[in-house]
Amino acid sequence: MRSVGAIVALALVVLLVGCNEDPVTAPTTQEFAAKRDKLKEALMKGRKTQQHASVPESEPESQLQTGFGTVSEGYVYDESGKRDPFRSLQFVDEEAPKVGFGPLGDYELGQLAVVAVVWDTGRPRALVTDPGGRSFMVGEGSQIGKNSGRVIHIGDNLVLVKETFVDFDGNQSTKDVEMRIRRSQGG
């Protein structure tokens, strides 16, 4: 019990001694504001001498002074002849945009479900639904999926789709994906 009391007393002494020290003096907000105003005045004086030396007097002054920079009033960005800054430099899409690919081109194959198949005919067909519940008829040769998929075979309970992938190096690879009818789990 005495040792606990001694530790508490020692801690209080350390805290009281630490509180008696002078606080660290730091610049105040007013000092920062005064420094900033001095820098701004010096910068404005330097710009005025540069503007008078480089700008002809016949040219009207159509620039707004805003803090540390100038802004032209009538500036309009012209993108003609310039590349899109948000497109990758590495990849150049030389393919024309796919026109008429249809609503099934908006979804991955995993998002689509095969509901029914008519396969024992000359022209086999399959009924495919999208996540929104809309149904579409597809046949062999139909385009489906985001990765330029094409239906290559329709069997008794499956639709076989060949997809083309392009990796980061620009190499193309194909993959056959089976879409099967989802059977209900119940009794």
Biotite code that builds the C-alpha atoms (Angstrom):
import biotite.structure as struc

atoms = struc.array([
    struc.Atom([0.000, 0.000, 0.000], chain_id="A", res_id=1, res_name="MET", atom_name="CA", element="C"),
    struc.Atom([2.865, 2.319, 0.828], chain_id="A", res_id=2, res_name="ARG", atom_name="CA", element="C"),
    struc.Atom([4.529, 1.637, -2.532], chain_id="A", res_id=3, res_name="SER", atom_name="CA", element="C"),
    struc.Atom([1.344, 2.610, -4.415], chain_id="A", res_id=4, res_name="VAL", atom_name="CA", element="C"),
    struc.Atom([1.089, 5.820, -2.407], chain_id="A", res_id=5, res_name="GLY", atom_name="CA", element="C"),
    struc.Atom([4.743, 6.598, -3.088], chain_id="A", res_id=6, res_name="ALA", atom_name="CA", element="C"),
    struc.Atom([4.267, 6.085, -6.843], chain_id="A", res_id=7, res_name="ILE", atom_name="CA", element="C"),
    struc.Atom([1.203, 8.359, -6.925], chain_id="A", res_id=8, res_name="VAL", atom_name="CA", element="C"),
    struc.Atom([3.054, 11.047, -4.969], chain_id="A", res_id=9, res_name="ALA", atom_name="CA", element="C"),
    struc.Atom([6.049, 10.801, -7.291], chain_id="A", res_id=10, res_name="LEU", atom_name="CA", element="C"),
    struc.Atom([3.759, 11.127, -10.333], chain_id="A", res_id=11, res_name="ALA", atom_name="CA", element="C"),
    struc.Atom([2.142, 14.264, -8.891], chain_id="A", res_id=12, res_name="LEU", atom_name="CA", element="C"),
    struc.Atom([5.544, 15.831, -8.233], chain_id="A", res_id=13, res_name="VAL", atom_name="CA", element="C"),
    struc.Atom([6.653, 15.124, -11.814], chain_id="A", res_id=14, res_name="VAL", atom_name="CA", element="C"),
    struc.Atom([3.456, 16.642, -13.217], chain_id="A", res_id=15, res_name="LEU", atom_name="CA", element="C"),
    struc.Atom([3.730, 19.770, -11.073], chain_id="A", res_id=16, res_name="LEU", atom_name="CA", element="C"),
    struc.Atom([7.375, 20.301, -11.997], chain_id="A", res_id=17, res_name="VAL", atom_name="CA", element="C"),
    struc.Atom([6.526, 19.832, -15.689], chain_id="A", res_id=18, res_name="GLY", atom_name="CA", element="C"),
    struc.Atom([3.723, 22.409, -15.480], chain_id="A", res_id=19, res_name="CYS", atom_name="CA", element="C"),
    struc.Atom([5.987, 25.094, -14.003], chain_id="A", res_id=20, res_name="ASN", atom_name="CA", element="C"),
    struc.Atom([8.111, 25.351, -17.159], chain_id="A", res_id=21, res_name="GLU", atom_name="CA", element="C"),
    struc.Atom([7.569, 28.262, -19.509], chain_id="A", res_id=22, res_name="ASP", atom_name="CA", element="C"),
    struc.Atom([5.377, 27.363, -22.511], chain_id="A", res_id=23, res_name="PRO", atom_name="CA", element="C"),
    struc.Atom([6.984, 27.206, -25.938], chain_id="A", res_id=24, res_name="VAL", atom_name="CA", element="C"),
    struc.Atom([6.466, 30.460, -27.766], chain_id="A", res_id=25, res_name="THR", atom_name="CA", element="C"),
    struc.Atom([5.110, 29.980, -31.249], chain_id="A", res_id=26, res_name="ALA", atom_name="CA", element="C"),
    struc.Atom([4.160, 32.575, -33.857], chain_id="A", res_id=27, res_name="PRO", atom_name="CA", element="C"),
    struc.Atom([0.606, 33.818, -33.555], chain_id="A", res_id=28, res_name="THR", atom_name="CA", element="C"),
    struc.Atom([-2.022, 34.028, -36.260], chain_id="A", res_id=29, res_name="THR", atom_name="CA", element="C"),
    struc.Atom([-1.548, 37.779, -36.512], chain_id="A", res_id=30, res_name="GLN", atom_name="CA", element="C"),
    struc.Atom([2.186, 37.301, -37.148], chain_id="A", res_id=31, res_name="GLU", atom_name="CA", element="C"),
    struc.Atom([1.419, 34.828, -39.958], chain_id="A", res_id=32, res_name="PHE", atom_name="CA", element="C"),
    struc.Atom([-1.103, 37.241, -41.487], chain_id="A", res_id=33, res_name="ALA", atom_name="CA", element="C"),
    struc.Atom([1.395, 40.125, -41.348], chain_id="A", res_id=34, res_name="ALA", atom_name="CA", element="C"),
    struc.Atom([4.104, 37.993, -43.045], chain_id="A", res_id=35, res_name="LYS", atom_name="CA", element="C"),
    struc.Atom([1.652, 36.894, -45.735], chain_id="A", res_id=36, res_name="ARG", atom_name="CA", element="C"),
    struc.Atom([0.601, 40.492, -46.437], chain_id="A", res_id=37, res_name="ASP", atom_name="CA", element="C"),
    struc.Atom([4.252, 41.589, -46.761], chain_id="A", res_id=38, res_name="LYS", atom_name="CA", element="C"),
    struc.Atom([4.967, 38.770, -49.230], chain_id="A", res_id=39, res_name="LEU", atom_name="CA", element="C"),
    struc.Atom([1.849, 39.601, -51.215], chain_id="A", res_id=40, res_name="LYS", atom_name="CA", element="C"),
    struc.Atom([2.827, 43.273, -51.480], chain_id="A", res_id=41, res_name="GLU", atom_name="CA", element="C"),
    struc.Atom([6.348, 42.383, -52.615], chain_id="A", res_id=42, res_name="ALA", atom_name="CA", element="C"),
    struc.Atom([4.986, 39.945, -55.185], chain_id="A", res_id=43, res_name="LEU", atom_name="CA", element="C"),
    struc.Atom([2.483, 42.471, -56.545], chain_id="A", res_id=44, res_name="MET", atom_name="CA", element="C"),
    struc.Atom([5.204, 45.133, -56.892], chain_id="A", res_id=45, res_name="LYS", atom_name="CA", element="C"),
    struc.Atom([7.395, 42.690, -58.811], chain_id="A", res_id=46, res_name="GLY", atom_name="CA", element="C"),
    struc.Atom([4.541, 41.728, -61.149], chain_id="A", res_id=47, res_name="ARG", atom_name="CA", element="C"),
    struc.Atom([3.575, 45.327, -61.856], chain_id="A", res_id=48, res_name="LYS", atom_name="CA", element="C"),
    struc.Atom([7.098, 46.126, -62.976], chain_id="A", res_id=49, res_name="THR", atom_name="CA", element="C"),
    struc.Atom([7.186, 42.983, -65.164], chain_id="A", res_id=50, res_name="GLN", atom_name="CA", element="C"),
    struc.Atom([3.762, 43.716, -66.694], chain_id="A", res_id=51, res_name="GLN", atom_name="CA", element="C"),
    struc.Atom([4.674, 47.294, -67.571], chain_id="A", res_id=52, res_name="HIS", atom_name="CA", element="C"),
    struc.Atom([7.889, 46.124, -69.191], chain_id="A", res_id=53, res_name="ALA", atom_name="CA", element="C"),
    struc.Atom([6.393, 43.259, -71.251], chain_id="A", res_id=54, res_name="SER", atom_name="CA", element="C"),
    struc.Atom([2.796, 44.289, -72.076], chain_id="A", res_id=55, res_name="VAL", atom_name="CA", element="C"),
    struc.Atom([2.268, 46.992, -74.709], chain_id="A", res_id=56, res_name="PRO", atom_name="CA", element="C"),
    struc.Atom([0.233, 49.960, -73.471], chain_id="A", res_id=57, res_name="GLU", atom_name="CA", element="C"),
    struc.Atom([-2.312, 49.708, -76.328], chain_id="A", res_id=58, res_name="SER", atom_name="CA", element="C"),
    struc.Atom([-3.478, 46.256, -75.131], chain_id="A", res_id=59, res_name="GLU", atom_name="CA", element="C"),
    struc.Atom([-6.438, 46.417, -72.685], chain_id="A", res_id=60, res_name="PRO", atom_name="CA", element="C"),
    struc.Atom([-5.873, 44.818, -69.318], chain_id="A", res_id=61, res_name="GLU", atom_name="CA", element="C"),
    struc.Atom([-8.340, 41.881, -69.255], chain_id="A", res_id=62, res_name="SER", atom_name="CA", element="C"),
    struc.Atom([-6.810, 39.894, -66.446], chain_id="A", res_id=63, res_name="GLN", atom_name="CA", element="C"),
    struc.Atom([-8.103, 39.612, -62.927], chain_id="A", res_id=64, res_name="LEU", atom_name="CA", element="C"),
    struc.Atom([-5.637, 39.824, -60.044], chain_id="A", res_id=65, res_name="GLN", atom_name="CA", element="C"),
    struc.Atom([-6.456, 37.009, -57.632], chain_id="A", res_id=66, res_name="THR", atom_name="CA", element="C"),
    struc.Atom([-4.137, 36.612, -54.659], chain_id="A", res_id=67, res_name="GLY", atom_name="CA", element="C"),
    struc.Atom([-0.945, 35.071, -56.040], chain_id="A", res_id=68, res_name="PHE", atom_name="CA", element="C"),
    struc.Atom([-1.938, 34.525, -59.679], chain_id="A", res_id=69, res_name="GLY", atom_name="CA", element="C"),
    struc.Atom([-3.719, 36.058, -62.612], chain_id="A", res_id=70, res_name="THR", atom_name="CA", element="C"),
    struc.Atom([-6.738, 34.664, -64.427], chain_id="A", res_id=71, res_name="VAL", atom_name="CA", element="C"),
    struc.Atom([-7.791, 35.634, -67.936], chain_id="A", res_id=72, res_name="SER", atom_name="CA", element="C"),
    struc.Atom([-11.467, 36.481, -68.233], chain_id="A", res_id=73, res_name="GLU", atom_name="CA", element="C"),
    struc.Atom([-12.094, 35.087, -71.701], chain_id="A", res_id=74, res_name="GLY", atom_name="CA", element="C"),
    struc.Atom([-10.014, 31.871, -71.691], chain_id="A", res_id=75, res_name="TYR", atom_name="CA", element="C"),
    struc.Atom([-11.637, 28.861, -73.383], chain_id="A", res_id=76, res_name="VAL", atom_name="CA", element="C"),
    struc.Atom([-9.882, 25.488, -73.681], chain_id="A", res_id=77, res_name="TYR", atom_name="CA", element="C"),
    struc.Atom([-9.655, 24.214, -77.258], chain_id="A", res_id=78, res_name="ASP", atom_name="CA", element="C"),
    struc.Atom([-9.192, 20.437, -77.360], chain_id="A", res_id=79, res_name="GLU", atom_name="CA", element="C"),
    struc.Atom([-8.918, 20.129, -81.136], chain_id="A", res_id=80, res_name="SER", atom_name="CA", element="C"),
    struc.Atom([-5.699, 18.408, -82.151], chain_id="A", res_id=81, res_name="GLY", atom_name="CA", element="C"),
    struc.Atom([-4.897, 17.376, -78.562], chain_id="A", res_id=82, res_name="LYS", atom_name="CA", element="C"),
    struc.Atom([-5.132, 13.934, -77.008], chain_id="A", res_id=83, res_name="ARG", atom_name="CA", element="C"),
    struc.Atom([-7.480, 13.110, -74.153], chain_id="A", res_id=84, res_name="ASP", atom_name="CA", element="C"),
    struc.Atom([-5.379, 13.520, -70.984], chain_id="A", res_id=85, res_name="PRO", atom_name="CA", element="C"),
    struc.Atom([-7.308, 10.774, -69.192], chain_id="A", res_id=86, res_name="PHE", atom_name="CA", element="C"),
    struc.Atom([-6.608, 8.040, -71.763], chain_id="A", res_id=87, res_name="ARG", atom_name="CA", element="C"),
    struc.Atom([-3.621, 5.782, -71.326], chain_id="A", res_id=88, res_name="SER", atom_name="CA", element="C"),
    struc.Atom([-0.584, 6.468, -73.492], chain_id="A", res_id=89, res_name="LEU", atom_name="CA", element="C"),
    struc.Atom([0.207, 2.764, -73.746], chain_id="A", res_id=90, res_name="GLN", atom_name="CA", element="C"),
    struc.Atom([-3.054, 1.601, -75.266], chain_id="A", res_id=91, res_name="PHE", atom_name="CA", element="C"),
    struc.Atom([-4.361, 2.902, -78.556], chain_id="A", res_id=92, res_name="VAL", atom_name="CA", element="C"),
    struc.Atom([-7.838, 1.699, -79.440], chain_id="A", res_id=93, res_name="ASP", atom_name="CA", element="C"),
    struc.Atom([-7.622, 1.319, -83.201], chain_id="A", res_id=94, res_name="GLU", atom_name="CA", element="C"),
    struc.Atom([-10.886, -0.624, -83.323], chain_id="A", res_id=95, res_name="GLU", atom_name="CA", element="C"),
    struc.Atom([-13.985, 1.258, -84.329], chain_id="A", res_id=96, res_name="ALA", atom_name="CA", element="C"),
    struc.Atom([-16.623, 1.405, -81.604], chain_id="A", res_id=97, res_name="PRO", atom_name="CA", element="C"),
    struc.Atom([-18.936, -1.562, -81.652], chain_id="A", res_id=98, res_name="LYS", atom_name="CA", element="C"),
    struc.Atom([-22.199, -0.435, -83.153], chain_id="A", res_id=99, res_name="VAL", atom_name="CA", element="C"),
    struc.Atom([-25.321, -2.527, -82.763], chain_id="A", res_id=100, res_name="GLY", atom_name="CA", element="C"),
    struc.Atom([-23.825, -4.961, -80.237], chain_id="A", res_id=101, res_name="PHE", atom_name="CA", element="C"),
    struc.Atom([-27.108, -4.932, -78.363], chain_id="A", res_id=102, res_name="GLY", atom_name="CA", element="C"),
    struc.Atom([-28.148, -4.902, -74.736], chain_id="A", res_id=103, res_name="PRO", atom_name="CA", element="C"),
    struc.Atom([-26.445, -8.247, -73.986], chain_id="A", res_id=104, res_name="LEU", atom_name="CA", element="C"),
    struc.Atom([-23.078, -6.554, -74.599], chain_id="A", res_id=105, res_name="GLY", atom_name="CA", element="C"),
    struc.Atom([-23.542, -4.504, -71.415], chain_id="A", res_id=106, res_name="ASP", atom_name="CA", element="C"),
    struc.Atom([-23.169, -7.492, -69.062], chain_id="A", res_id=107, res_name="TYR", atom_name="CA", element="C"),
    struc.Atom([-20.536, -10.033, -68.089], chain_id="A", res_id=108, res_name="GLU", atom_name="CA", element="C"),
    struc.Atom([-21.417, -13.650, -68.905], chain_id="A", res_id=109, res_name="LEU", atom_name="CA", element="C"),
    struc.Atom([-21.702, -14.454, -65.189], chain_id="A", res_id=110, res_name="GLY", atom_name="CA", element="C"),
    struc.Atom([-24.517, -11.920, -64.873], chain_id="A", res_id=111, res_name="GLN", atom_name="CA", element="C"),
    struc.Atom([-26.593, -13.559, -67.625], chain_id="A", res_id=112, res_name="LEU", atom_name="CA", element="C"),
    struc.Atom([-28.685, -16.678, -67.060], chain_id="A", res_id=113, res_name="ALA", atom_name="CA", element="C"),
    struc.Atom([-29.785, -19.325, -69.567], chain_id="A", res_id=114, res_name="VAL", atom_name="CA", element="C"),
    struc.Atom([-33.465, -20.046, -68.970], chain_id="A", res_id=115, res_name="VAL", atom_name="CA", element="C"),
    struc.Atom([-34.447, -22.341, -71.828], chain_id="A", res_id=116, res_name="ALA", atom_name="CA", element="C"),
    struc.Atom([-32.920, -24.057, -74.873], chain_id="A", res_id=117, res_name="VAL", atom_name="CA", element="C"),
    struc.Atom([-34.454, -25.288, -78.149], chain_id="A", res_id=118, res_name="VAL", atom_name="CA", element="C"),
    struc.Atom([-31.635, -27.407, -79.512], chain_id="A", res_id=119, res_name="TRP", atom_name="CA", element="C"),
    struc.Atom([-32.956, -30.330, -81.598], chain_id="A", res_id=120, res_name="ASP", atom_name="CA", element="C"),
    struc.Atom([-33.701, -28.218, -84.678], chain_id="A", res_id=121, res_name="THR", atom_name="CA", element="C"),
    struc.Atom([-31.805, -26.886, -87.670], chain_id="A", res_id=122, res_name="GLY", atom_name="CA", element="C"),
    struc.Atom([-31.377, -23.534, -85.939], chain_id="A", res_id=123, res_name="ARG", atom_name="CA", element="C"),
    struc.Atom([-30.925, -24.014, -82.168], chain_id="A", res_id=124, res_name="PRO", atom_name="CA", element="C"),
    struc.Atom([-31.956, -21.095, -79.954], chain_id="A", res_id=125, res_name="ARG", atom_name="CA", element="C"),
    struc.Atom([-31.579, -20.202, -76.282], chain_id="A", res_id=126, res_name="ALA", atom_name="CA", element="C"),
    struc.Atom([-33.495, -17.833, -74.027], chain_id="A", res_id=127, res_name="LEU", atom_name="CA", element="C"),
    struc.Atom([-31.142, -15.680, -71.932], chain_id="A", res_id=128, res_name="VAL", atom_name="CA", element="C"),
    struc.Atom([-32.159, -13.215, -69.183], chain_id="A", res_id=129, res_name="THR", atom_name="CA", element="C"),
    struc.Atom([-30.213, -10.204, -67.948], chain_id="A", res_id=130, res_name="ASP", atom_name="CA", element="C"),
    struc.Atom([-30.041, -9.065, -64.289], chain_id="A", res_id=131, res_name="PRO", atom_name="CA", element="C"),
    struc.Atom([-33.020, -6.772, -64.853], chain_id="A", res_id=132, res_name="GLY", atom_name="CA", element="C"),
    struc.Atom([-35.228, -9.719, -65.839], chain_id="A", res_id=133, res_name="GLY", atom_name="CA", element="C"),
    struc.Atom([-35.431, -8.933, -69.564], chain_id="A", res_id=134, res_name="ARG", atom_name="CA", element="C"),
    struc.Atom([-35.306, -11.976, -71.866], chain_id="A", res_id=135, res_name="SER", atom_name="CA", element="C"),
    struc.Atom([-33.462, -12.302, -75.174], chain_id="A", res_id=136, res_name="PHE", atom_name="CA", element="C"),
    struc.Atom([-33.312, -15.012, -77.810], chain_id="A", res_id=137, res_name="MET", atom_name="CA", element="C"),
    struc.Atom([-29.815, -15.924, -79.003], chain_id="A", res_id=138, res_name="VAL", atom_name="CA", element="C"),
    struc.Atom([-28.672, -18.280, -81.701], chain_id="A", res_id=139, res_name="GLY", atom_name="CA", element="C"),
    struc.Atom([-25.326, -19.567, -82.930], chain_id="A", res_id=140, res_name="GLU", atom_name="CA", element="C"),
    struc.Atom([-23.263, -16.591, -84.043], chain_id="A", res_id=141, res_name="GLY", atom_name="CA", element="C"),
    struc.Atom([-25.022, -14.092, -81.736], chain_id="A", res_id=142, res_name="SER", atom_name="CA", element="C"),
    struc.Atom([-22.864, -11.603, -79.872], chain_id="A", res_id=143, res_name="GLN", atom_name="CA", element="C"),
    struc.Atom([-23.093, -11.745, -76.082], chain_id="A", res_id=144, res_name="ILE", atom_name="CA", element="C"),
    struc.Atom([-21.090, -10.399, -73.129], chain_id="A", res_id=145, res_name="GLY", atom_name="CA", element="C"),
    struc.Atom([-18.670, -7.524, -72.618], chain_id="A", res_id=146, res_name="LYS", atom_name="CA", element="C"),
    struc.Atom([-15.590, -9.285, -74.001], chain_id="A", res_id=147, res_name="ASN", atom_name="CA", element="C"),
    struc.Atom([-16.751, -9.637, -77.614], chain_id="A", res_id=148, res_name="SER", atom_name="CA", element="C"),
    struc.Atom([-18.299, -13.017, -76.931], chain_id="A", res_id=149, res_name="GLY", atom_name="CA", element="C"),
    struc.Atom([-19.934, -15.026, -79.709], chain_id="A", res_id=150, res_name="ARG", atom_name="CA", element="C"),
    struc.Atom([-22.231, -18.034, -79.290], chain_id="A", res_id=151, res_name="VAL", atom_name="CA", element="C"),
    struc.Atom([-20.519, -20.978, -81.031], chain_id="A", res_id=152, res_name="ILE", atom_name="CA", element="C"),
    struc.Atom([-22.698, -23.901, -79.912], chain_id="A", res_id=153, res_name="HIS", atom_name="CA", element="C"),
    struc.Atom([-26.088, -24.526, -78.290], chain_id="A", res_id=154, res_name="ILE", atom_name="CA", element="C"),
    struc.Atom([-26.563, -27.955, -76.697], chain_id="A", res_id=155, res_name="GLY", atom_name="CA", element="C"),
    struc.Atom([-29.370, -29.598, -74.749], chain_id="A", res_id=156, res_name="ASP", atom_name="CA", element="C"),
    struc.Atom([-28.723, -27.631, -71.510], chain_id="A", res_id=157, res_name="ASN", atom_name="CA", element="C"),
    struc.Atom([-25.849, -25.280, -72.323], chain_id="A", res_id=158, res_name="LEU", atom_name="CA", element="C"),
    struc.Atom([-24.741, -22.374, -74.453], chain_id="A", res_id=159, res_name="VAL", atom_name="CA", element="C"),
    struc.Atom([-21.048, -22.295, -75.414], chain_id="A", res_id=160, res_name="LEU", atom_name="CA", element="C"),
    struc.Atom([-19.593, -18.806, -75.858], chain_id="A", res_id=161, res_name="VAL", atom_name="CA", element="C"),
    struc.Atom([-16.133, -17.914, -77.189], chain_id="A", res_id=162, res_name="LYS", atom_name="CA", element="C"),
    struc.Atom([-14.759, -14.718, -75.622], chain_id="A", res_id=163, res_name="GLU", atom_name="CA", element="C"),
    struc.Atom([-11.712, -12.741, -76.756], chain_id="A", res_id=164, res_name="THR", atom_name="CA", element="C"),
    struc.Atom([-9.554, -11.087, -74.090], chain_id="A", res_id=165, res_name="PHE", atom_name="CA", element="C"),
    struc.Atom([-6.794, -8.523, -74.597], chain_id="A", res_id=166, res_name="VAL", atom_name="CA", element="C"),
    struc.Atom([-4.133, -8.368, -71.856], chain_id="A", res_id=167, res_name="ASP", atom_name="CA", element="C"),
    struc.Atom([-1.961, -5.399, -70.874], chain_id="A", res_id=168, res_name="PHE", atom_name="CA", element="C"),
    struc.Atom([0.663, -6.232, -73.482], chain_id="A", res_id=169, res_name="ASP", atom_name="CA", element="C"),
    struc.Atom([-1.952, -6.160, -76.249], chain_id="A", res_id=170, res_name="GLY", atom_name="CA", element="C"),
    struc.Atom([-1.917, -9.958, -76.757], chain_id="A", res_id=171, res_name="ASN", atom_name="CA", element="C"),
    struc.Atom([-5.270, -11.513, -77.624], chain_id="A", res_id=172, res_name="GLN", atom_name="CA", element="C"),
    struc.Atom([-6.438, -14.781, -76.145], chain_id="A", res_id=173, res_name="SER", atom_name="CA", element="C"),
    struc.Atom([-9.704, -16.645, -76.486], chain_id="A", res_id=174, res_name="THR", atom_name="CA", element="C"),
    struc.Atom([-11.630, -18.606, -73.913], chain_id="A", res_id=175, res_name="LYS", atom_name="CA", element="C"),
    struc.Atom([-14.650, -20.891, -74.259], chain_id="A", res_id=176, res_name="ASP", atom_name="CA", element="C"),
    struc.Atom([-17.239, -20.280, -71.546], chain_id="A", res_id=177, res_name="VAL", atom_name="CA", element="C"),
    struc.Atom([-20.112, -22.658, -70.852], chain_id="A", res_id=178, res_name="GLU", atom_name="CA", element="C"),
    struc.Atom([-23.392, -21.129, -69.745], chain_id="A", res_id=179, res_name="MET", atom_name="CA", element="C"),
    struc.Atom([-25.671, -23.832, -68.336], chain_id="A", res_id=180, res_name="ARG", atom_name="CA", element="C"),
    struc.Atom([-29.342, -23.810, -67.390], chain_id="A", res_id=181, res_name="ILE", atom_name="CA", element="C"),
    struc.Atom([-29.564, -23.251, -63.667], chain_id="A", res_id=182, res_name="ARG", atom_name="CA", element="C"),
    struc.Atom([-31.578, -26.020, -62.131], chain_id="A", res_id=183, res_name="ARG", atom_name="CA", element="C"),
    struc.Atom([-33.682, -25.248, -59.070], chain_id="A", res_id=184, res_name="SER", atom_name="CA", element="C"),
    struc.Atom([-32.527, -26.671, -55.762], chain_id="A", res_id=185, res_name="GLN", atom_name="CA", element="C"),
    struc.Atom([-35.622, -28.123, -54.220], chain_id="A", res_id=186, res_name="GLY", atom_name="CA", element="C"),
    struc.Atom([-37.813, -31.125, -53.955], chain_id="A", res_id=187, res_name="GLY", atom_name="CA", element="C"),
])
